Every structure is written in C-alpha cells, then in structure tokens.
Amino acid sequence: LARSLAAPKEACFWCIGPDAAADTPIGQADRFPKTALVLGAEDEGLRRLTRESCDLLVRIPGVGPLSSLNVSNAAAVALYAVTSEPSS
C-alpha cells in the first residue's frame, strides 16, 4: 500500500490517513481539492510505512465505546469529514 501511494501523489492528491495517535482531529484538518483517504486494516490500522507515506494523519475523535471504529465506520466518518464544509 505504501508504494502504491506514489500514483495519487503524482496526480496531486493529498493522502490522508486516519490514525488514532494523530494530533489533528479530522474536523480541524485542512481541506484539499484532491484527497485520497488511506485506510488501514481492522484492529491494526495503518502500518508504519503506510503512515509515513501519508501527507497528513488525522484522528477521528470518539468518546467511550466509540473511541475506536472499525474500518468501514472510520471510512464513512472520514469521507463525510473531508467532503463537508469546514466548521467555523
């Protein structure tokens, strides 16, 4: 996966990876005209090289039992966040 991120980057896509350890909440991340979401595996998330290949890592804030999402739910939340208008 890490090697395959070269193609979207050459096409001027920003590669954004959701990662629970990231500093930036996804709702506060900069918006880019062309975004590629990079999703990891269930339970394990993004591997080290894949994380390092992303242009930006973001976290999806959660509370209690919703502090960890499976990959399909994380994808849905991330897609909504990167395509919606930024909050003011």
C-alpha positions, -999 to 999 in steps of 0.1 A, spaced: 0 0 0 28 24 9 44 21 -26 10 24 -43 5 59 -29 30 74 -54 5 74 -82 -22 95 -65 5 119 -52 18 123 -87 -18 133 -97 -17 160 -69 -38 141 -44 -32 147 -7 -30 113 10 -48 115 44 -47 86 68 -70 82 99 -48 72 128 -59 71 165 -25 85 176 -26 116 152 -26 150 167 -50 167 143 -87 159 147 -102 152 113 -127 180 116 -99 206 121 -77 193 92 -70 215 62 -92 208 31 -76 199 -2 -91 199 -37 -80 164 -43 -79 140 -14 -72 103 -12 -82 85 20 -58 58 31 -74 32 54 -56 5 74 -67 -29 84 -92 -38 111 -77 -38 146 -42 -29 133 -48 3 114 -21 18 92 12 1 90 43 21 97 55 26 61 19 35 50 16 61 78 49 76 68 38 77 32 7 98 40 8 135 37 -14 140 67 -25 118 96 -58 127 114 -77 112 142 -114 106 144 -124 118 179 -146 95 199 -159 90 234 -161 58 255 -171 28 235 -170 49 203 -133 58 207 -124 30 183 -142 24 150 -140 -5 126 -126 4 92 -159 7 74 -173 32 100 -140 51 100 -142 53 62 -178 67 64 -169 93 90 -137 103 72 -155 106 38 -181 128 54 -154 150 71 -133 155 40 -162 163 17 -182 186 41 -178 223 46 -153 231 74 -169 242 107 -163 278 117 
